[in-house]
Amino acid sequence: MEALGLLGAGIGAGIVAIGAGLGIGRIGGSAMEAIARQPEAVSKIQTAMIISAALIEGVALFAVLVCLLLAI
């Protein structure tokens, strides 16, 4: 039974990592497209992109920690 808990925690952490990677990739792609359309707005777009990526990383880190705590 304990092995299933560890397996579930590992799968959960993997799903979180995949989701964070997809989210940050989408942010980066959208930011590059926006910069290509409006090169004069690079600083505003870049700032918003960095803040969004940091928020996604924070949520992903929290979710991975929850998965690891459930494994204990």
N, CA and C atoms as an extended XYZ file, in Angstrom:
216
Properties=species:S:1:pos:R:3:atomname:S:1:resname:S:1:resid:I:1 pbc="F F F"
N         0.813       -1.191        0.000 N   MET     1
C         0.000        0.000        0.000 CA  MET     1
C         0.859        1.259        0.000 C   MET     1
N         1.948        1.202        0.758 N   GLU     2
C         2.834        2.368        0.827 CA  GLU     2
C         3.496        2.628       -0.520 C   GLU     2
N         3.755        1.555       -1.267 N   ALA     3
C         4.385        1.710       -2.579 CA  ALA     3
C         3.466        2.471       -3.534 C   ALA     3
N         2.169        2.251       -3.412 N   LEU     4
C         1.233        2.974       -4.274 CA  LEU     4
C         1.220        4.463       -3.948 C   LEU     4
N         1.388        4.800       -2.681 N   GLY     5
C         1.470        6.205       -2.286 CA  GLY     5
C         2.698        6.876       -2.881 C   GLY     5
N         3.816        6.164       -2.854 N   LEU     6
C         5.047        6.706       -3.450 CA  LEU     6
C         4.906        6.849       -4.961 C   LEU     6
N         4.269        5.867       -5.576 N   LEU     7
C         4.049        5.933       -7.017 CA  LEU     7
C         3.155        7.119       -7.374 C   LEU     7
N         2.094        7.312       -6.604 N   GLY     8
C         1.201        8.444       -6.847 CA  GLY     8
C         1.891        9.780       -6.671 C   GLY     8
N         2.745        9.881       -5.645 N   ALA     9
C         3.485       11.121       -5.424 CA  ALA     9
C         4.452       11.386       -6.570 C   ALA     9
N         5.106       10.345       -7.054 N   GLY    10
C         6.020       10.504       -8.184 CA  GLY    10
C         5.306       10.917       -9.454 C   GLY    10
N         4.177       10.300       -9.710 N   ILE    11
C         3.394       10.658      -10.905 CA  ILE    11
C         2.885       12.091      -10.778 C   ILE    11
N         2.425       12.463       -9.595 N   GLY    12
C         1.944       13.832       -9.374 CA  GLY    12
C         3.043       14.858       -9.601 C   GLY    12
N         4.238       14.585       -9.091 N   ALA    13
C         5.355       15.505       -9.278 CA  ALA    13
C         5.726       15.608      -10.751 C   ALA    13
N         5.663       14.493      -11.467 N   GLY    14
C         5.954       14.503      -12.901 CA  GLY    14
C         4.944       15.325      -13.685 C   GLY    14
N         3.684       15.179      -13.346 N   ILE    15
C         2.636       15.946      -14.024 CA  ILE    15
C         2.808       17.440      -13.757 C   ILE    15
N         3.171       17.772      -12.529 N   VAL    16
C         3.413       19.180      -12.184 CA  VAL    16
C         4.561       19.737      -13.014 C   VAL    16
N         5.638       18.980      -13.147 N   ALA    17
C         6.796       19.444      -13.925 CA  ALA    17
C         6.432       19.636      -15.391 C   ALA    17
N         5.663       18.713      -15.936 N   ILE    18
C         5.235       18.841      -17.332 CA  ILE    18
C         4.347       20.070      -17.504 C   ILE    18
N         3.413       20.264      -16.585 N   GLY    19
C         2.518       21.426      -16.672 CA  GLY    19
C         3.266       22.741      -16.577 C   GLY    19
N         4.234       22.805      -15.666 N   ALA    20
C         5.028       24.037      -15.532 CA  ALA    20
C         5.841       24.298      -16.791 C   ALA    20
N         6.411       23.245      -17.353 N   GLY    21
C         7.180       23.404      -18.593 CA  GLY    21
C         6.316       23.887      -19.745 C   GLY    21
N         5.128       23.318      -19.859 N   LEU    22
C         4.212       23.755      -20.918 CA  LEU    22
C         3.773       25.208      -20.712 C   LEU    22
N         3.485       25.563      -19.467 N   GLY    23
C         3.052       26.932      -19.179 CA  GLY    23
C         4.131       27.958      -19.480 C   GLY    23
N         5.352       27.683      -19.058 N   ILE    24
C         6.442       28.627      -19.307 CA  ILE    24
C         6.776       28.678      -20.787 C   ILE    24
N         6.691       27.542      -21.465 N   GLY    25
C         6.915       27.535      -22.909 CA  GLY    25
C         5.885       28.368      -23.653 C   GLY    25
N         4.651       28.266      -23.214 N   ARG    26
C         3.592       29.058      -23.852 CA  ARG    26
C         3.796       30.549      -23.599 C   ARG    26
N         4.207       30.892      -22.369 N   ILE    27
C         4.477       32.299      -22.059 CA  ILE    27
C         5.598       32.825      -22.937 C   ILE    27
N         6.683       32.038      -23.046 N   GLY    28
C         7.814       32.468      -23.862 CA  GLY    28
C         7.441       32.643      -25.319 C   GLY    28
N         6.696       31.691      -25.863 N   GLY    29
C         6.278       31.785      -27.264 CA  GLY    29
C         5.376       32.982      -27.521 C   GLY    29
N         4.445       33.201      -26.613 N   SER    30
C         3.541       34.348      -26.764 CA  SER    30
C         4.290       35.664      -26.626 C   SER    30
N         5.272       35.694      -25.730 N   ALA    31
C         6.061       36.918      -25.560 CA  ALA    31
C         6.885       37.211      -26.810 C   ALA    31
N         7.471       36.183      -27.406 N   MET    32
C         8.258       36.397      -28.628 CA  MET    32
C         7.370       36.895      -29.765 C   MET    32
N         6.170       36.353      -29.850 N   GLU    33
C         5.230       36.801      -30.878 CA  GLU    33
C         4.823       38.261      -30.648 C   GLU    33
N         4.579       38.610      -29.374 N   ALA    34
C         4.204       39.984      -29.056 CA  ALA    34
C         5.353       40.951      -29.334 C   ALA    34
N         6.574       40.538      -29.031 N   ILE    35
C         7.732       41.394      -29.297 CA  ILE    35
C         7.926       41.570      -30.795 C   ILE    35
N         7.670       40.511      -31.571 N   ALA    36
C         7.793       40.623      -33.026 CA  ALA    36
C         6.758       41.592      -33.588 C   ALA    36
N         5.587       41.640      -32.977 N   ARG    37
C         4.537       42.541      -33.462 CA  ARG    37
C         4.756       43.981      -33.011 C   ARG    37
N         5.268       44.161      -31.791 N   GLN    38
C         5.493       45.506      -31.257 CA  GLN    38
C         6.870       45.583      -30.613 C   GLN    38
N         7.902       45.793      -31.415 N   PRO    39
C         9.262       45.827      -30.858 CA  PRO    39
C         9.482       46.956      -29.848 C   PRO    39
N         8.688       47.990      -29.912 N   GLU    40
C         8.872       49.111      -28.988 CA  GLU    40
C         8.386       48.789      -27.576 C   GLU    40
N         7.637       47.717      -27.419 N   ALA    41
C         7.087       47.356      -26.114 CA  ALA    41
C         7.865       46.213      -25.451 C   ALA    41
N         9.125       46.045      -25.830 N   VAL    42
C         9.913       44.921      -25.333 CA  VAL    42
C        10.000       44.916      -23.813 C   VAL    42
N        10.271       46.041      -23.200 N   SER    43
C        10.483       46.058      -21.747 CA  SER    43
C         9.208       45.690      -20.981 C   SER    43
N         8.068       46.190      -21.417 N   LYS    44
C         6.807       45.861      -20.742 CA  LYS    44
C         6.464       44.380      -20.907 C   LYS    44
N         6.661       43.874      -22.108 N   ILE    45
C         6.353       42.460      -22.375 CA  ILE    45
C         7.291       41.561      -21.581 C   ILE    45
N         8.560       41.919      -21.570 N   GLN    46
C         9.549       41.111      -20.861 CA  GLN    46
C         9.280       41.084      -19.354 C   GLN    46
N         8.906       42.227      -18.804 N   THR    47
C         8.587       42.290      -17.370 CA  THR    47
C         7.385       41.410      -17.042 C   THR    47
N         6.347       41.500      -17.841 N   ALA    48
C         5.152       40.678      -17.617 CA  ALA    48
C         5.477       39.196      -17.781 C   ALA    48
N         6.334       38.868      -18.743 N   MET    49
C         6.718       37.480      -18.970 CA  MET    49
C         7.485       36.920      -17.769 C   MET    49
N         8.414       37.685      -17.236 N   ILE    50
C         9.214       37.221      -16.108 CA  ILE    50
C         8.350       37.035      -14.861 C   ILE    50
N         7.428       37.959      -14.618 N   ILE    51
C         6.538       37.835      -13.462 CA  ILE    51
C         5.643       36.607      -13.608 C   ILE    51
N         5.099       36.399      -14.794 N   SER    52
C         4.234       35.229      -15.019 CA  SER    52
C         5.013       33.929      -14.852 C   SER    52
N         6.212       33.875      -15.391 N   ALA    53
C         7.027       32.665      -15.268 CA  ALA    53
C         7.375       32.397      -13.807 C   ALA    53
N         7.671       33.444      -13.052 N   ALA    54
C         7.991       33.267      -11.631 CA  ALA    54
C         6.784       32.749      -10.859 C   ALA    54
N         5.598       33.240      -11.176 N   LEU    55
C         4.391       32.752      -10.504 CA  LEU    55
C         4.128       31.285      -10.828 C   LEU    55
N         4.334       30.903      -12.076 N   ILE    56
C         4.142       29.504      -12.460 CA  ILE    56
C         5.154       28.623      -11.734 C   ILE    56
N         6.400       29.061      -11.669 N   GLU    57
C         7.421       28.286      -10.962 CA  GLU    57
C         7.086       28.149       -9.484 C   GLU    57
N         6.564       29.202       -8.883 N   GLY    58
C         6.191       29.144       -7.471 CA  GLY    58
C         5.088       28.139       -7.215 C   GLY    58
N         4.078       28.160       -8.053 N   VAL    59
C         2.972       27.212       -7.903 CA  VAL    59
C         3.470       25.790       -8.145 C   VAL    59
N         4.334       25.612       -9.134 N   ALA    60
C         4.867       24.279       -9.426 CA  ALA    60
C         5.710       23.761       -8.259 C   ALA    60
N         6.523       24.616       -7.677 N   LEU    61
C         7.337       24.204       -6.539 CA  LEU    61
C         6.445       23.805       -5.362 C   LEU    61
N         5.420       24.580       -5.112 N   PHE    62
C         4.478       24.265       -4.037 CA  PHE    62
C         3.811       22.911       -4.286 C   PHE    62
N         3.392       22.670       -5.519 N   ALA    63
C         2.717       21.413       -5.848 CA  ALA    63
C         3.662       20.219       -5.706 C   ALA    63
N         4.916       20.383       -6.120 N   VAL    64
C         5.883       19.291       -5.974 CA  VAL    64
C         6.122       19.012       -4.492 C   VAL    64
N         6.228       20.045       -3.681 N   LEU    65
C         6.416       19.847       -2.246 CA  LEU    65
C         5.226       19.122       -1.625 C   LEU    65
N         4.031       19.455       -2.051 N   VAL    66
C         2.849       18.748       -1.547 CA  VAL    66
C         2.908       17.273       -1.937 C   VAL    66
N         3.306       16.988       -3.171 N   CYS    67
C         3.438       15.593       -3.607 CA  CYS    67
C         4.472       14.859       -2.764 C   CYS    67
N         5.590       15.509       -2.510 N   LEU    68
C         6.636       14.862       -1.720 CA  LEU    68
C         6.198       14.672       -0.263 C   LEU    68
N         5.461       15.627        0.277 N   LEU    69
C         4.974       15.475        1.651 CA  LEU    69
C         3.944       14.355        1.760 C   LEU    69
N         3.168       14.164        0.722 N   LEU    70
C         2.195       13.065        0.730 CA  LEU    70
C         2.888       11.709        0.688 C   LEU    70
N         4.110       11.686        0.162 N   ALA    71
C         4.854       10.432        0.068 CA  ALA    71
C         5.421       10.012        1.414 C   ALA    71
N         5.526       10.937        2.343 N   ILE    72
C         6.123       10.612        3.657 CA  ILE    72
C         5.131        9.868        4.523 C   ILE    72
